[in-house]
């Protein structure tokens, strides 16, 4: 890059020194003969010109190359170890117990008693009274006769009948039933979960960096130096790139989940069953029965016979006399007697029963293992790079024809002054294209 700037400064200095004189500029090599005016003629004497010569040279270039190097490091890994731990748990156990319970029962008791009842009976009473009188009377002539009198009498009739007495009695029944008991057991359940792990690796990639574009003083085909922007050779660097590689793994995971276990156990259950009991109880019933009684009543018929005399005349009168009578009536009474009974009542008792459960506890155990890694170590490698060097070689040119009759009349407008066109020394100069920069070939290798 410094050479380019020096060349540009030299061209600018030559331009300032030459000024408006193009011949001086052509002589000094700051420009070519193509910049001459059309009125100028070719010199008739020998002159010195410069010829461009190209030469291939070699220079040593040092490249940085990454070489793999193996080294060993210690890495700590963790392994999962499962330990069996005994754990005491408690479950509820339901048992049937019995307790004594007192209860009262009302029991009927039937008693038969006699009740004394007083009643009044109207009994007719006939009385005869005699008194004396003197009068004419009719003498009765009595005749006795019997007359049947029918009357209704209510007679008590006592009879024994059987009456059904229904009562409900609680009878104790013992039966065996299947009772379902539930308790919880912790059972291990193994599940698998998917874990994604990045198992990628580092790779080395080469990156080419183009060189800077610098102005350089490059001679053209006619040997005139010209400022041209030239691409400098680039360089190659290595960078580490991570290449991911996702791997899925199935990791077992054991958990303890509660599970309800149902167990059918035979249990004796005592229960009270109501039972209807029908008893036939003899009952004495007293009822009044209507009875027809035929009674023979003696009747005296008096037939009056008229006679006059003094006599005692009996007067017979009948009056009803109340008479108190007593009778016994059987009465059946029922009274309730309270009795205290005892019975066994079943009830459930819950108690805690310990049991041992083994569960697995996971713990991490660290261990150190040696791992071989590869790292890239930079190394300088020398190589020979070819480049071209252009230099100006002065040479003397002498024309073959020294006479130029047309110079005075402006016949040298073409610049060859009447020289034959077949002369190779007087061919017009054409620009030569700039050489392309030599590309840097990337180094190949197993780790590059």
C-alpha positions in Angstrom: 0.0 0.0 0.0 2.9 2.4 0.7 4.2 1.7 -2.8 0.9 2.7 -4.3 0.9 6.0 -2.5 4.5 6.7 -3.5 3.6 6.1 -7.1 0.7 8.5 -7.0 2.8 11.2 -5.4 5.5 10.8 -8.1 2.9 11.2 -10.9 1.5 14.3 -9.3 5.1 15.8 -9.0 5.9 15.1 -12.6 2.7 16.8 -13.7 3.6 19.9 -11.7 7.1 20.1 -13.1 6.1 19.5 -16.7 3.3 22.1 -16.7 1.9 22.9 -20.2 4.9 21.3 -21.9 3.8 17.9 -23.2 7.1 17.1 -24.8 8.9 17.4 -21.5 6.2 15.2 -20.0 6.7 12.7 -22.7 10.4 12.7 -22.4 10.3 12.3 -18.7 8.0 9.3 -19.0 5.1 11.0 -17.2 2.8 10.4 -20.2 2.8 8.5 -23.5 3.2 9.9 -27.1 -0.5 9.6 -27.6 -0.9 12.9 -25.7 1.1 14.8 -28.3 -0.8 17.4 -30.4 -1.7 16.6 -33.9 0.6 19.4 -35.2 3.7 17.8 -33.7 6.0 15.9 -36.0 8.1 12.8 -35.3 11.7 13.7 -34.5 14.1 12.9 -37.3 17.0 12.1 -35.0 17.4 9.1 -32.7 15.6 9.3 -29.4 15.5 7.2 -26.2 12.3 5.5 -25.2 11.3 3.1 -22.4 10.2 -0.5 -22.9 8.2 -2.3 -20.3 9.6 -5.6 -19.1 7.7 -8.1 -16.9 9.5 -10.3 -14.5 8.0 -13.0 -12.3 9.3 -12.9 -8.7 8.6 -15.0 -5.6 8.1 -13.9 -2.1 7.5 -15.8 1.2 4.0 -15.5 2.6 3.2 -16.9 6.0 -0.3 -18.4 6.5 -1.9 -19.2 9.9 -3.2 -22.8 9.9 -5.3 -24.4 12.6 -4.0 -27.8 13.6 -6.0 -30.2 15.9 -4.4 -31.0 19.2 -5.6 -33.7 21.6 -5.8 -32.9 25.3 -7.3 -34.6 28.4 -9.6 -32.9 30.9 -11.4 -34.3 33.9 -15.2 -34.0 33.8 -17.5 -34.6 36.7 -20.6 -36.7 35.9 -23.5 -37.6 38.2 -25.1 -41.0 38.3 -28.5 -41.5 39.9 -28.4 -44.2 42.6 -31.6 -45.5 44.3 -31.7 -46.4 48.0 -34.4 -48.5 49.6 -35.8 -46.6 52.6 -38.1 -48.3 55.1 -41.0 -46.1 56.1 -43.7 -46.8 58.6 -47.2 -45.8 57.6 -50.5 -46.1 59.3 -53.8 -47.3 58.0 -57.3 -47.3 59.5 -58.7 -50.7 60.6 -62.4 -50.8 61.4 -63.5 -53.4 64.0 -66.9 -54.3 65.4 -67.3 -54.0 69.2 -70.4 -54.5 71.3 -71.7 -52.5 74.2 -74.4 -53.3 76.7 -77.5 -51.1 76.4 -80.4 -50.9 78.9 -83.8 -50.3 77.5 -87.3 -50.5 79.1 -90.2 -52.6 77.8 -93.8 -52.1 78.8 -95.5 -55.6 79.2 -99.2 -55.9 79.6 -100.6 -57.9 82.6 -104.2 -58.8 82.6 -106.1 -59.3 85.9 -109.6 -60.5 86.6 -111.4 -59.0 89.6 -115.0 -59.0 90.8 -116.9 -55.8 91.3 -119.8 -55.7 93.8 -122.7 -53.8 92.3 -125.8 -52.7 94.2 -129.1 -52.4 92.4 -132.7 -51.7 93.5 -135.6 -54.0 92.8 -139.2 -52.9 93.2 -141.0 -55.8 94.9 -144.8 -55.7 95.2 -146.1 -56.2 98.8 -149.8 -57.0 99.4 -151.3 -56.2 102.9 -154.9 -56.9 104.2 -156.5 -54.4 106.6 -159.8 -55.1 108.4 -162.1 -52.5 109.7 -165.7 -52.7 111.1 -168.6 -50.9 109.7 -172.3 -51.4 109.4 -173.4 -51.0 106.0 -174.9 -52.8 103.4 -172.3 -54.4 101.5 -172.1 -56.8 98.9 -170.4 -59.9 100.2 -167.8 -60.9 98.1 -167.6 -64.4 97.0 -164.1 -65.2 96.3 -162.9 -67.6 93.7 -159.3 -68.5 93.3 -157.8 -68.9 89.8 -154.3 -69.0 88.4 -153.3 -66.7 85.6 -150.1 -67.0 83.6 -148.1 -63.8 83.2 -145.3 -63.6 80.7 -142.5 -61.0 81.3 -139.1 -60.3 80.0 -136.2 -60.6 82.4 -132.6 -59.5 81.5 -130.4 -62.3 82.8 -126.6 -61.8 82.9 -124.7 -64.5 80.9 -121.0 -64.9 81.4 -119.1 -66.7 78.7 -115.4 -67.1 77.9 -114.1 -66.1 74.4 -110.6 -66.1 72.9 -109.4 -62.8 71.6 -106.3 -62.3 69.5 -103.8 -59.9 70.9 -101.2 -58.7 68.5 -97.9 -57.3 69.7 -94.5 -56.6 68.1 -91.5 -58.2 69.7 -87.9 -57.3 68.7 -86.1 -60.6 68.1 -82.3 -60.7 67.9 -81.0 -62.2 64.6 -77.3 -62.9 64.1 -76.1 -63.2 60.5 -72.8 -63.1 58.7 -72.4 -60.5 56.0 -69.5 -59.7 53.7 -68.2 -56.2 54.5 -66.0 -54.4 52.1 -63.0 -52.7 53.6 -60.8 -50.2 51.8 -57.3 -49.2 52.6 -54.7 -47.3 50.6 -51.4 -48.9 49.5 -48.5 -47.0 47.9 -47.4 -48.9 44.9 -44.5 -48.0 42.6 -45.4 -46.8 39.1 -42.6 -46.5 36.5 -43.1 -43.9 33.7 -40.8 -42.8 31.0 -40.3 -39.2 30.0 -38.5 -37.9 27.0 -35.5 -35.7 27.5 -33.8 -33.8 24.7 -30.1 -33.4 24.9 -27.9 -31.5 22.6 -25.0 -33.8 21.6 -23.5 -31.5 19.0 -19.9 -30.8 18.4 -17.6 -27.9 17.5 -16.4 -27.8 13.9 -13.9 -25.5 12.3 -14.8 -23.6 9.2 -12.5 -21.4 7.0 -13.6 -17.9 6.3 -11.9 -16.0 3.5 -11.5 -12.2 4.0 -10.7 -10.2 0.9 -7.9 -7.8 1.0 -8.3 -4.0 0.9 -8.5 -2.1 -2.4 -5.5 0.2 -2.6 -4.4 2.7 -5.3 -1.2 1.5 -7.0 1.0 3.0 -9.7 0.8 0.4 -12.5 2.4 1.0 -15.9 0.1 0.5 -18.8 0.8 -1.0 -22.2 2.7 2.0 -23.4 4.9 2.1 -20.3 3.2 5.0 -18.6 2.5 4.6 -14.9 -1.2 4.9 -14.1 -2.9 5.0 -10.7 -5.1 2.0 -10.4 -7.2 0.6 -7.5 -5.8 -2.9 -7.0 -7.4 -5.6 -4.8 -4.8 -6.7 -2.3 -4.6 -10.5 -1.5 -7.0 -11.6 1.1 -6.4 -13.9 4.0 -8.2 -17.0 5.5 -9.2 -17.4 9.1 -10.7 -20.3 11.0 -13.7 -20.0 13.3 -15.3 -22.6 15.4 -19.0 -23.3 14.7 -21.3 -25.3 17.0 -23.2 -27.9 15.1 -26.2 -28.9 17.2 -27.5 -32.5 17.3 -30.6 -33.0 19.4 -30.9 -36.6 20.7 -34.1 -37.8 22.5 -33.6 -40.2 25.4 -36.2 -42.1 27.5 -35.5 -41.7 31.2 -37.4 -44.0 33.6 -39.0 -42.2 36.6 -40.4 -44.2 39.4 -43.1 -42.6 41.6 -45.3 -44.0 44.4 -49.0 -43.5 43.8 -51.7 -44.3 46.3 -54.0 -47.2 45.3 -57.2 -48.1 47.1 -57.4 -51.9 47.8 -60.8 -53.3 48.5 -61.1 -56.5 50.6 -64.2 -58.4 51.4 -64.3 -59.7 55.0 -67.1 -61.8 56.6 -68.5 -60.0 59.6 -71.1 -61.2 62.1 -73.8 -58.6 62.5 -76.4 -58.7 65.2 -79.6 -56.9 64.4 -83.0 -56.7 65.9 -85.8 -57.9 63.7 -89.4 -56.9 64.6 -91.7 -59.9 64.7 -95.4 -59.8 65.0 -96.7 -62.2 67.8 -100.3 -63.2 67.9 -101.6 -64.5 71.3 -105.0 -65.8 72.0 -106.1 -64.6 75.4 -109.3 -66.0 77.1 -111.6 -63.2 77.9 -114.8 -63.5 80.0 -117.6 -61.5 78.6 -120.7 -60.7 80.5 -123.8 -59.9 78.4 -127.4 -59.4 79.3 -129.7 -61.9 77.7 -133.3 -61.3 77.4 -135.4 -64.2 78.7 -139.1 -64.7 78.7 -140.3 -65.9 82.1 -143.8 -67.4 82.5 -145.1 -67.0 86.0 -148.3 -68.4 87.4 -150.0 -65.7 89.5 -152.9 -66.8 91.7 -155.8 -64.5 91.2 -158.7 -64.3 93.4 -161.9 -63.2 91.8 -164.4 -61.5 93.9 -168.0 -61.7 93.0 -170.1 -59.3 95.1 -173.2 -60.6 96.7 -175.3 -57.9 98.2 -176.3 -58.4 101.8 -176.7 -56.2 104.6 -174.8 -57.0 107.7 -172.2 -55.8 109.9 -168.9 -57.3 109.3 -165.4 -56.7 109.1 -164.4 -55.8 105.6 -160.9 -56.6 104.8 -159.2 -54.1 102.5 -156.3 -55.4 100.6 -153.7 -53.0 99.3 -150.6 -53.6 97.1 -147.6 -51.3 97.3 -144.2 -51.5 95.7 -141.3 -51.9 98.2 -137.8 -51.0 97.0 -135.4 -53.8 97.9 -131.6 -53.5 97.7 -129.8 -56.4 96.0 -126.1 -57.1 95.5 -124.5 -58.9 92.7 -120.8 -59.6 91.7 -119.7 -58.6 88.2 -116.3 -59.9 86.9 -114.1 -57.1 85.6 -110.8 -57.7 83.6 -108.2 -55.0 83.9 -105.0 -54.6 81.9 -102.0 -52.8 83.4 -98.6 -52.1 81.9 -95.6 -53.3 83.8 -92.3 -51.6 82.9 -89.3 -54.0 82.7 -85.7 -53.2 82.1 -84.0 -55.3 79.5 -80.4 -55.5 78.3 -79.1 -56.0 74.8 -75.8 -55.9 72.9 -75.5 -53.1 70.4 -72.7 -53.4 67.8 -70.6 -50.3 66.8 -67.5 -49.7 64.8 -64.2 -48.9 66.3 -61.4 -47.4 64.2 -57.8 -48.0 65.1 -54.4 -47.1 63.6 -52.5 -50.2 62.4 -48.8 -49.6 61.4 -47.3 -51.2 58.4 -43.9 -50.9 56.7 -43.5 -49.6 53.2 -40.3 -49.7 51.2 -39.8 -46.8 48.8 -36.8 -45.9 46.6 -35.1 -42.6 47.2 -32.9 -41.2 44.4 -29.6 -39.5 45.1 -26.8 -38.3 42.8 -23.3 -39.8 43.1 -20.6 -37.7 41.5 -17.7 -39.3 39.7 -14.8 -38.0 37.7 -13.9 -39.4 34.3 -11.2 -38.4 31.9 -12.4 -37.0 28.6 -10.2 -36.5 25.5 -11.0 -33.2 23.7 -9.6 -31.7 20.5 -8.6 -28.1 20.2 -7.3 -26.1 17.3 -3.8 -24.7 17.7 -2.7 -21.9 15.3 0.5 -22.6 13.4 2.4 -20.4 10.8 3.2 -22.1 7.5 5.5 -20.5 5.0 4.7 -20.7 1.3 6.1 -19.1 -1.9 3.8 -16.7 -3.7 4.5 -15.6 -7.3 4.0 -12.0 -8.4 5.0 -9.9 -11.4 7.2 -6.9 -11.4 7.1 -4.4 -14.2 10.1 -2.1 -14.9 11.0 0.4 -17.5 14.1 -0.5 -19.7 15.4 2.5 -21.8 16.1 1.8 -25.5 17.3 4.0 -28.4 15.2 4.3 -31.5 16.6 5.7 -34.8 14.4 6.4 -37.8 15.4 5.1 -41.2 14.2 8.2 -43.2 15.6 11.5 -42.0 13.8 13.6 -44.6 10.3 14.8 -43.7 9.2 17.1 -46.6 5.6 17.3 -45.3 6.5 18.7 -41.8 6.3 22.3 -43.0 2.9 21.8 -44.4 1.5 19.9 -41.5 1.7 16.4 -43.1 2.8 14.8 -39.8 -0.7 14.9 -38.4 -0.7 11.1 -38.1 2.5 11.1 -36.1 4.5 8.6 -38.2 6.1 11.3 -40.4 6.0 9.3 -43.6 7.5 6.2 -42.1 6.3 2.9 -43.4 3.5 1.3 -41.4 5.2 -2.1 -41.5 7.9 -1.0 -39.1 7.3 -2.6 -35.8 9.0 0.1 -33.9 6.5 2.7 -35.0 3.2 0.8 -34.3 0.9 2.8 -32.2 0.9 1.6 -28.6 -2.2 -0.1 -27.1 -3.0 -0.4 -23.4 -2.4 -3.8 -21.8 -5.0 -5.1 -19.3 -3.9 -5.4 -15.7 -3.0 -8.8 -14.5 -5.6 -10.4 -12.2 -4.4 -11.1 -8.6 -3.5 -14.7 -7.9 -6.2 -16.4 -5.8 -5.2 -18.0 -2.6 -5.9 -21.7 -2.6 -7.5 -22.8 0.7 -5.6 -25.6 2.4 -7.5 -28.9 2.7 -7.1 -31.4 5.5 -9.2 -33.6 7.8 -9.7 -30.9 10.4 -9.8 -27.8 8.2 
